[in-house]
Amino acid sequence: MNKNQTSKHHQLIIIGAGGSGLMAAVTARDMGIDAAIIERNDRVGKKVLTTGNGRCNITNESTATGTDEAVALSRKYHSNQAGFPLPVLQQFGVRKTIDHFLTLGLPLISLEDGRMYPMSLQAASVLDIFQLALDDRNVPVYFKNIVLDVIYSPNHPRFTIICQTETEEQAVYTSEYLFLCTGGLTAPKTGTDGSGYELAQRLGHTLVHPVPGIVQLKLDYPHLKELSGIKFEGWGHIIVRDDVIRSEYGEILFTDYGISGPPILQLSRKAAFQLAKEESVILSVDLMPGRTEEEVVDFLETRWGVFGHRTVADSFIGIINRKLIPILLKEAGIDQEPHLLCQDLSWKTKKKFYRLLKQWEFKVTDTNSFTNAQTTAGGIDTTELKEGTLESKLVPGLYLAGEVMDVDGDCGGYNLQWAWSSGYVAAKSLANHLSGV
Ligand SMILES: Cc1cc2nc3c(=O)[nH]c(=O)nc-3n(C[C@H](O)[C@H](O)[C@H](O)COP(=O)(O)OP(=O)(O)OC[C@H]3O[C@@H](n4cnc5c(N)ncnc54)[C@H](O)[C@@H]3O)c2cc1C
């Protein structure tokens, strides 16, 4: 070690003071483990601050009603290894999360769709509570340390962690156990630049190609500027090779680059993975979700019969967003006939309208970038981790928690829930291992 290097040893070092790292540190300390955190930022949980529009949607209690909470909860998660999240969620699910935050001093409240937030409705209070919990337990956090490399040795100490500090001096930390809680690639300004993937890969792990999740979609459509700002309540379906691979319902919003809104964010991970495989991806939207195709035909036939004397454009007033009408006319090829009456509509044009209202198809060209995404789909391959403990099968003493691994959740508090659950379980598993359980 040269004279500019500082060195500290802890039983457990946790890289990353995000949701999973904070939960792991507090839990580990409570179980008698000498834990410390290394964080590149100058404060804990920078990303948590931005969550839930500044209110932090901590978890979601809508799955916590039945007898098998964990099974219902596990359906909100995605991974190449579908069953991987369940044993983690069985150990630390929504109920335990609510109780745990209460014991830390943070009561939660439930708002829309079971989404839970801190009672203060301020994300900052989640971090303040964690900082207080770390202080209460004397858990050191080495801020402004960017981990550049981790060296594993079968001897003691097992892990040597090499960091760059703000003074350009290198800091070297050693530990017997290491938790990688470095997050994925989303919102890189909060400290997550994918360096955790590189550290894991250098230790022998494999990366499942990461793509942006919970993100808006870009569409190839010539009239996006005219559509931009239009909202509607409806279905969105992702179609690949003529198969619908996922459908979601809710408020959809056209934007000047494409499309957004809760259902689109939920659909985005499927679209992103297919685009990464260079598949052609279609988004089909249903503007009349309350009616079947047959009912739409009946409804319009009746309407056009009763109001045969009105223009086609006027026949849509009151049933769809007014701004959509000129674009639908364009799509049906009658925008050059503004005075065309309903009674004069051809069968061919009518069929185009039926299709547009139930299955309006758009070509998806891309997702927005990781900068706009809320989560990373993909990550370190979970087949290389022990189920239910999160310890690496390749490197003894290494555990992963949070978004760094190939597990991502739906929108609605499920990604933070994964951070809490996996952070807790990694710490608990290490404590069990140390006590020989
Ligand atoms: C805008 C936005 C809104 C969101 N809203 C919600 C929501 O309301 N509800 C919800 O459930 N989820 C939400 N999410 C997702 C959720 O925030 C993340 O899934 C979760 O925070 C991931 O936790 P983590 O501990 O795995 O990683 P992170 O919180 O990303 O933390 C990783 C930490 O590791 C540090 N780090 C990384 N590499 C290094 C290194 N080499 N050296 C040192 N430190 C390093 C980073 O600085 C960071 O502090 C949102 C995400 C975004 C971007």
PDBQT file of the ligand as one rigid body, heavy atoms in Angstrom, charges set to zero:
ROOT
HETATM    1  C1  LIG A 501     -37.312   8.395 -11.196  1.00  0.00    +0.000 C 
HETATM    2  C2  LIG A 501     -37.499   7.079 -10.490  1.00  0.00    +0.000 A 
HETATM    3  C3  LIG A 501     -38.648   6.882  -9.732  1.00  0.00    +0.000 A 
HETATM    4  C4  LIG A 501     -38.846   5.645  -9.096  1.00  0.00    +0.000 A 
HETATM    5  N1  LIG A 501     -39.952   5.505  -8.320  1.00  0.00    +0.000 NA
HETATM    6  C5  LIG A 501     -40.150   4.326  -7.658  1.00  0.00    +0.000 A 
HETATM    7  C6  LIG A 501     -41.244   4.181  -6.751  1.00  0.00    +0.000 A 
HETATM    8  O1  LIG A 501     -41.968   5.142  -6.460  1.00  0.00    +0.000 OA
HETATM    9  N2  LIG A 501     -41.418   2.949  -6.183  1.00  0.00    +0.000 N 
HETATM   10  C7  LIG A 501     -40.583   1.888  -6.432  1.00  0.00    +0.000 A 
HETATM   11  O2  LIG A 501     -40.810   0.802  -5.912  1.00  0.00    +0.000 OA
HETATM   12  N3  LIG A 501     -39.495   2.031  -7.227  1.00  0.00    +0.000 NA
HETATM   13  C8  LIG A 501     -39.254   3.223  -7.820  1.00  0.00    +0.000 A 
HETATM   14  N4  LIG A 501     -38.134   3.374  -8.600  1.00  0.00    +0.000 N 
HETATM   15  C9  LIG A 501     -37.166   2.252  -8.680  1.00  0.00    +0.000 C 
HETATM   16  C10 LIG A 501     -36.335   2.161  -7.380  1.00  0.00    +0.000 C 
HETATM   17  O3  LIG A 501     -35.924   3.441  -6.991  1.00  0.00    +0.000 OA
HETATM   18  C11 LIG A 501     -35.099   1.259  -7.564  1.00  0.00    +0.000 C 
HETATM   19  O4  LIG A 501     -35.481   0.008  -8.095  1.00  0.00    +0.000 OA
HETATM   20  C12 LIG A 501     -34.393   1.030  -6.232  1.00  0.00    +0.000 C 
HETATM   21  O5  LIG A 501     -34.049   2.268  -5.644  1.00  0.00    +0.000 OA
HETATM   22  C13 LIG A 501     -33.127   0.201  -6.459  1.00  0.00    +0.000 C 
HETATM   23  O6  LIG A 501     -32.452   0.096  -5.231  1.00  0.00    +0.000 OA
HETATM   24  P1  LIG A 501     -30.957  -0.486  -5.184  1.00  0.00    +0.000 P 
HETATM   25  O7  LIG A 501     -30.552  -0.453  -3.762  1.00  0.00    +0.000 OA
HETATM   26  O8  LIG A 501     -30.891  -1.753  -5.913  1.00  0.00    +0.000 OA
HETATM   27  O9  LIG A 501     -30.093   0.529  -6.043  1.00  0.00    +0.000 OA
HETATM   28  P2  LIG A 501     -29.939   2.106  -6.012  1.00  0.00    +0.000 P 
HETATM   29  O10 LIG A 501     -31.002   2.760  -5.197  1.00  0.00    +0.000 OA
HETATM   30  O11 LIG A 501     -29.830   2.493  -7.405  1.00  0.00    +0.000 OA
HETATM   31  O12 LIG A 501     -28.593   2.334  -5.199  1.00  0.00    +0.000 OA
HETATM   32  C14 LIG A 501     -27.343   1.936  -5.651  1.00  0.00    +0.000 C 
HETATM   33  C15 LIG A 501     -26.300   2.761  -4.910  1.00  0.00    +0.000 C 
HETATM   34  O13 LIG A 501     -25.010   2.231  -5.229  1.00  0.00    +0.000 OA
HETATM   35  C16 LIG A 501     -24.109   3.306  -5.426  1.00  0.00    +0.000 C 
HETATM   36  N5  LIG A 501     -23.038   2.829  -6.314  1.00  0.00    +0.000 N 
HETATM   37  C17 LIG A 501     -23.174   2.263  -7.546  1.00  0.00    +0.000 A 
HETATM   38  N6  LIG A 501     -21.970   1.927  -8.046  1.00  0.00    +0.000 NA
HETATM   39  C18 LIG A 501     -21.047   2.289  -7.104  1.00  0.00    +0.000 A 
HETATM   40  C19 LIG A 501     -19.615   2.208  -7.051  1.00  0.00    +0.000 A 
HETATM   41  N7  LIG A 501     -18.902   1.681  -8.058  1.00  0.00    +0.000 N 
HETATM   42  N8  LIG A 501     -18.999   2.676  -5.938  1.00  0.00    +0.000 NA
HETATM   43  C20 LIG A 501     -19.719   3.198  -4.913  1.00  0.00    +0.000 A 
HETATM   44  N9  LIG A 501     -21.056   3.315  -4.904  1.00  0.00    +0.000 NA
HETATM   45  C21 LIG A 501     -21.714   2.850  -6.003  1.00  0.00    +0.000 A 
HETATM   46  C22 LIG A 501     -24.965   4.382  -6.082  1.00  0.00    +0.000 C 
HETATM   47  O14 LIG A 501     -24.411   5.658  -5.931  1.00  0.00    +0.000 OA
HETATM   48  C23 LIG A 501     -26.300   4.207  -5.357  1.00  0.00    +0.000 C 
HETATM   49  O15 LIG A 501     -26.394   5.033  -4.223  1.00  0.00    +0.000 OA
HETATM   50  C24 LIG A 501     -37.893   4.605  -9.219  1.00  0.00    +0.000 A 
HETATM   51  C25 LIG A 501     -36.723   4.821  -9.963  1.00  0.00    +0.000 A 
HETATM   52  C26 LIG A 501     -36.516   6.053 -10.575  1.00  0.00    +0.000 A 
HETATM   53  C27 LIG A 501     -35.245   6.281 -11.352  1.00  0.00    +0.000 C 
ENDROOT
TORSDOF 0
